[in-house]
Amino acid sequence: MTAPSTADPAELARAYYDALDAGDYDRLAALLDPAFVQRRPDRTFEGRDRFVAFMRDERPMTDTTHAVDAVYPHGPGVAVRGRLLDAEGDEVFAFVDVFSVDSGRLSSLATYARGDDG
């Protein structure tokens, strides 16, 4: 697995969405620290391999795009505000992702999501 070409947190976050939307799971894995953890409203994924396996094989919608509306790069990590869009371009939900970066890789992600109900 090749190390990311950048240690810039904002570029790492954008590369994360690009890899996920393209279905490039090898690239996605390369961006993540082996001990990567994602915490989201419905579950927690511990470990890069578990997270990538879910994104590749188990998530209910794979034909989606992350529309990044703003990137907040200042701090120990980076925050991103955006929307998940379905195949037709309709908004599934809005989100804020807060990434932590360690040694040039994404080490954790806290996802906060809002759907149509609030």
N, C-alpha and C positions, 0 to 999 in steps of 0.2 A: 504494500500500500504506500503510495507516494505521499510525502508530506505536502501540506498546502503550500502554495506559492507565495502566500502573504501572511503576515502576522497581524495586519490591520483589522481590528474587530469589526468595523463596518463592512469591509470587503469580505471577511469570513462569513458574516451574516448573509450578505447578498449571494455569495457562492453557495451557501446552504440551500436557499430557496431555489436557485438555478438548478442545482443537482437534484433536489427533490422533484421539482416540476418536470425535469427532463427524464426522470426515472433512472438517473445515473447513480446507482447505489454504491458503486465502488468509489466514486468521487465523494459522495455523501460521507461514507465511512472514513475517508482520508481526512475530512475536515473535523472529525470528532475525536476527542480524547478517548482512549479505551475505557475509561471509567465514566464516560458521559452519562448524565442523568437528565431526563425530561420529566418535569412535573406539570401536569395540566389538570383542568377541573375534573375530568373523569377517570384519570389513572396516572400512574408513575411508571416510567421505564428506567430500569437501572442497567447500565452497560451499553456500550456502542453496538455490540452485536445484536442485542435484544431489540434496541430501537430500530436499527436498520432492517432487521427481519420483519418487524411489524409494518414499517413503511413499505417494504417490498411486497410482502405476502398477505398481510392481514387487514390493512385499513379498508374501510368500507367503500371509500371513493378514491380512485387513483387518477381519474381524468379531471384533475383540478389544476388551478393556477393560483399562485400567491401574488396578489397585487400589493406591492410595497408602497405605502403612502408616505411614510416618513421614517428616517433612520436617525436615531439619537446616539451619536458615537462617543460622547464624552462620559467618562466614568471608568470604573474597573472593567466593564464589559460594554455591551451595546444593547439598546432597546430598539425595537422595530414595531411600528404601527401599520397594520394592513388589513386586507380582506382575503378570505379564501373564496375563489370563484369556481363554479361548476363548469362543465364542458360548454354550456351555452353562454357563459359569462355572467350568470346570475350569482349574486352574493349568497354564500352559504352561511358565513358568519364573519364578524369582525374580530380581530385579535390584536393583542400586544404580546410580543415575545421579548423576554429579557434573557440575553445570553451572557454567560461568564466565559472568559477566555483564559487559558493557561498554557503556557509554552507554545503559543502559536496555533492552538486548536480550540474548538468550542468544547468547553468542559461541562457546562450545564445549560439548561433552558427551562425557564418558567414561562408557561403559556397561559394567558388570560384571554378568554373568548366570550363574545356576546353574540347571541343569535337574534332572531326577529322578536323574541319575547322580552327583550330588555337590554 
